[in-house]
Amino acid sequence: MMLSLILIGLQSQAQIVYYYEDFADGIPSTWKTYDIDNKTPRIATTPSFKGNGWIGINGSALSTSWYNPASAANDWMVTESLAIPAASDPNNRVLLVWYEQASNVTFPDGYEVYIGTTDQTVASFTNKIVTVLPAQTSAAGGFKSFDLTAYAGQSIFVAFRNNTNDGEILFIDDVAVAEYSPRNMVPTDINNLVYNPVGNITIKGTMANRGWETVTNFKFNYSIDGGPAQTSTATGNLKTFVSSQFSSTIPYAGTQGKHTLSLWADQVNNDTTIVAEDSLSLDFYVYDATQATGRTPLIETFSSSTCPPCKPGNETLAAAVAAAPEKPILLKIQQDFPGTGDPYRTTETVSRRGYYGINSIPDTRLDGNTWVGNTNSITTTIINNSFSRPGLANINADYSIDVANQSVSITGSLTPTVDLISGCFFNVAILEGQTDNNIKTNGETVFKHIIKKFYPDENGLFADGVPEGEKIDFEYLYTFPGKYRLPSDGLIANIINLDTEHSVEEFEDLEVVVWLENRRDQFVMNSAEAAEGTSTKNELTLEVFSLFPNPTTDLATMKIGLKDALEGTIQISDMSGRILTNKVLNLSAGTHLIQLPEVSTLAPGQYIISYRSGQKIAVQELIVQ
């Protein structure tokens, strides 16, 4: 189930699906696995690779070739008996389809695929139909297929064999026997950005061959806002389930405002009877010079005190920033590797790394994916150039620290200069200006701008739907729970529990950063470093804002302390921003305890509880177990 949405698409594009296994419940008992090599893996799992060869975890079948000592794997996974029919249409073909992925781009796993017709024993598999070398297995994942026409009317067994020498982990998923038509090209992604300046825009899309014929040409079509189709001819050499990016030869003369792009393919291999059955759409925005505002660049650096190249990388970054006449905002996001990882990594900082798909450090992102590279390669020129790009929002923020109560009050305003669409989120991070206690093995002794907490968490706050020019005032109150603890390392068993404790060395040294980003494009639209001190523009009226118990199973109480009487609305929303409940309250000055019986109806997961008054908002995350 690693790519269930893609697989759903594959099934819808197949004429008939005869067999499908997604490993949602592990490897089926009707399948067989064999650990022929019987070697000791370096990776500890439950169940173990040793003795099983292949295991089912998180909706995939996994095999490892990472052994101690390093050596080759010989692990087999065999399907149950599969009845292979003749195609229902003579133009169609029945294919064996599966999804593959390597866990590590540096140490990928290859494999072999066999077909047998007698039984599930390894000795029965002498007919090798596919060999995938390690260098051919993508860490990004992809589908493979094999034509089963020769086996029509027979029952077969399929065997997957990991025979890699010193790789890491091989994933196999979404094994299917399905019937496909000869010619079918479908769009799988629109490669244009959500936010674009006025002018000609080249329309780009990724197209995938979902037929059994190799595709050499097709018509690439797009329309804007439901208007006439713009059609150009695309050529290539795409085998079954292979995809590639194509561009229209007819640019769109982008005009200011919000638009909808639709993309589709037809007339595959000059077959004029092929009409599009699948299309993709994207809401995007074109801005002009009047909507551009000054930019404050945001630099996110993923690092660890156990990472040897991170030390010179952080030194290179510091020198580049020092030489820049204007200063960007810096965030250091500590990680759980190499080795035992940084003591100040958290589940949130690791999740932020996953958002970008980072698998090696040091890694730096400037304004999201505007500039990406090893931290050792960043320069003052790169930083200086980032100030010349337009910002698409005006953000102001202030904060104050209550050391005695371990609380941070944050106020400010967000005014986008464009409509917020297609995956915009507002993010808040509380960081410590300098830490000294998380020293490990890489030689660093001082660490700057270390993330301590995302607010309400690393998912941020859903912002789609805010129109151009609308000012949103915000006020947040976060209290660090419990006492300080220095974890021994960054292993999951030892890390800070953000619900019960903290790793702040000096509360007086806390800083606050806010930014707006579009997550579809991983693009930071603008950012701001909050100024310490109480803002007179957005005076904080909430003295207390908390939820308990949290996490909860069925009941929750909101505690609100107000300086003055206030009319507001309590909202419960899910992490996508969908509002589930609304409740209007008129509260007097003082402290109030408000029951939230609606929580008992919520499915387990994460939710946002907000209290809004006018354009001001205070937010807490609630976990329902």
Secondary structure, DSSP 8 states (H G I E B T S, - for coil): -TTHHHHHHHHHHSSEEEEEE--TTSS-TTSEEEESS---BSS--SS-STTTSEEEETTEEEEE--BSS--B--EEEE---EEE---SSTT-EEEEEEEEEES-SSS---EEEEEESS-SSGGG--EEEEEE-GGGS-SS-EEEEEE-GGGTTEEEEEEEEE--BS--EEEEEEEEEEEE-S--EEEEEE-S-SEEESEEE--EEEEEE-SSS-EEEEEEEEEETT---EEEEEEEEE-TT-EEEEE-SS-EEE-SEEEEEEEEEESGGG-TT-----EEEEEEEEE-GGG-B----EEEEEE-TT-TTHHHHHHHHHHHHHH-SS--EEEEEE-S-STT--TT--HHHHHHHHHHT--SSSEEEETBTTEEE-GGG--HHHHHHHTTS-BSEEEEEEEEEETTTTEEEEEEEEEESS---SSEEEEEEEEEEEE-S---SSS---EEEEEEEEES-TT-EE-TT--TT--EEEEEEEE--S-B---SSSSTTTS--TTT-B--S-GGGEEEEEEEEETTTTEEEEEEE-EES--STT---EEEEEEESSSBSS--EEEEEESS-EEEEEEEEETT--EEEEEEEEE-SEEEEEE-GGGGGS-SEEEEEEEEETTEEEEEEEEE-
